[in-house]
């Protein structure tokens, strides 16, 4: 059974410009990666949990922001690693300077026997749709297309 994740693609319209919120994963593996490394705030959930409930929880755990408003379903995508990601769009605002992310532990350096703590997300940033397409993981870029299609209706 493939793993399932749910997340929220937050967007805003400061002035006439559309911006999308993406997060950069924390930890040593992602430290020097940029293009194709960013993501929507998301996380895994069980078969018994509602995807929207999981998406709201994950946004709050990864950014510290409590998601409120009308959620627009963006459907599911199967990422290259076969994980199924369900996404929702939410119009809102978030100040990346207030980012508060839950930590995770990892043996670091590898095979050292020592544990180090890292934030799940080490930064958040607003991007234009064109820039977001370059920054986001390839397996999630279709969510941007789906959001733009919904907003143009």
C-alpha positions in Angstrom: 0.0 0.0 0.0 1.5 3.4 -1.0 2.0 6.1 1.6 -0.4 9.0 1.6 0.3 12.7 2.4 -1.9 15.7 2.5 -1.0 19.3 2.3 -2.1 22.9 1.6 -1.0 25.2 -1.1 -1.6 28.7 0.4 -2.0 31.6 -2.0 -2.4 35.3 -1.7 -3.0 38.4 -4.0 -0.9 41.3 -2.6 -2.1 43.9 -5.1 -2.7 42.3 -8.5 0.0 39.7 -8.2 -0.6 36.1 -7.2 1.9 34.5 -4.8 2.2 30.9 -3.6 3.6 29.8 -0.3 6.2 27.0 -0.4 8.4 25.5 2.3 11.9 24.2 2.2 12.6 20.9 4.0 14.9 21.0 7.0 17.8 18.6 7.7 21.2 18.1 6.2 20.1 16.3 3.1 18.2 19.4 1.8 20.6 22.0 3.2 22.2 23.0 -0.2 19.3 22.1 -2.5 17.0 24.7 -3.9 15.5 24.3 -7.4 13.1 21.3 -7.3 13.5 20.9 -3.5 10.6 23.1 -2.1 7.2 21.7 -1.3 3.7 22.5 -0.2 3.5 22.1 3.6 2.3 18.4 3.9 2.7 15.2 5.8 1.6 11.6 6.0 -1.7 10.5 7.3 -3.4 7.1 8.1 -6.1 5.4 6.1 -8.6 6.3 8.8 -7.8 10.0 8.9 -9.6 12.6 6.7 -7.1 14.2 4.2 -8.2 17.8 4.9 -7.8 17.3 8.7 -4.3 15.9 8.1 -3.5 18.8 5.7 -4.5 21.4 8.3 -2.5 19.7 11.0 0.6 19.5 8.8 0.4 23.2 7.8 0.3 24.1 11.4 3.1 21.7 12.5 5.4 22.8 9.7 4.8 26.6 9.8 3.1 27.4 13.1 0.1 29.0 11.1 -3.4 27.9 11.9 -5.2 27.4 8.6 -8.7 29.0 8.5 -10.9 29.7 5.6 -12.4 28.0 2.5 -10.4 25.0 1.3 -10.4 24.3 -2.4 -9.7 20.6 -3.3 -6.8 20.2 -5.8 -7.1 16.4 -6.0 -4.4 13.8 -5.8 -1.0 13.2 -7.5 1.3 10.2 -7.4 4.8 11.4 -6.8 7.8 9.6 -8.4 8.4 7.6 -5.2 4.8 6.4 -5.5 3.5 8.4 -2.5 0.0 9.7 -3.1 -0.3 13.4 -2.2 -3.7 15.1 -1.7 -3.7 18.8 -1.8 -6.0 21.7 -0.9 -5.6 25.4 -1.8 -6.3 28.1 0.8 -6.3 31.8 0.3 -4.5 33.3 3.3 -1.4 35.2 4.4 1.7 34.1 6.4 4.8 35.9 7.4 7.8 33.6 6.7 9.6 35.4 9.5 7.2 33.8 12.0 8.0 30.2 10.8 7.9 27.7 13.7 8.4 24.1 12.6 8.3 20.9 14.6 11.7 19.2 14.9 12.7 15.7 13.9 15.6 13.6 15.1 18.2 12.0 12.8 21.4 10.1 13.3 23.9 12.7 12.2 26.6 12.4 11.0 25.6 9.1 9.5 26.7 6.0 11.4 28.0 8.2 14.2 25.5 6.9 16.8 24.7 10.5 17.7 21.2 12.0 17.2 20.7 15.6 16.0 17.5 17.6 15.9 16.4 19.5 12.8 13.3 21.4 11.9 10.9 19.7 9.5 10.9 22.9 7.5 13.8 25.4 7.7 12.3 28.2 5.7 9.1 29.4 3.9 8.8 31.9 1.1 6.2 33.4 -1.2 6.8 32.9 -4.9 5.2 33.9 -8.2 3.6 31.0 -10.0 6.5 30.9 -12.5 9.2 30.9 -9.7 7.2 28.3 -7.7 7.2 26.0 -10.7 11.0 26.1 -10.6 11.3 25.7 -6.9 8.7 23.0 -6.2 9.4 19.2 -6.3 8.5 18.0 -9.8 5.9 15.6 -8.4 3.9 18.5 -7.0 4.0 21.1 -9.8 0.7 19.9 -11.2 -1.0 21.4 -8.0 0.1 24.8 -9.2 -1.5 24.2 -12.6 -4.7 23.0 -11.0 -4.8 26.1 -8.7 -4.3 28.5 -11.6 -7.0 26.8 -13.5 -9.4 27.0 -10.6 -8.6 30.7 -10.0 -9.2 31.6 -13.7 -12.8 30.3 -13.7 
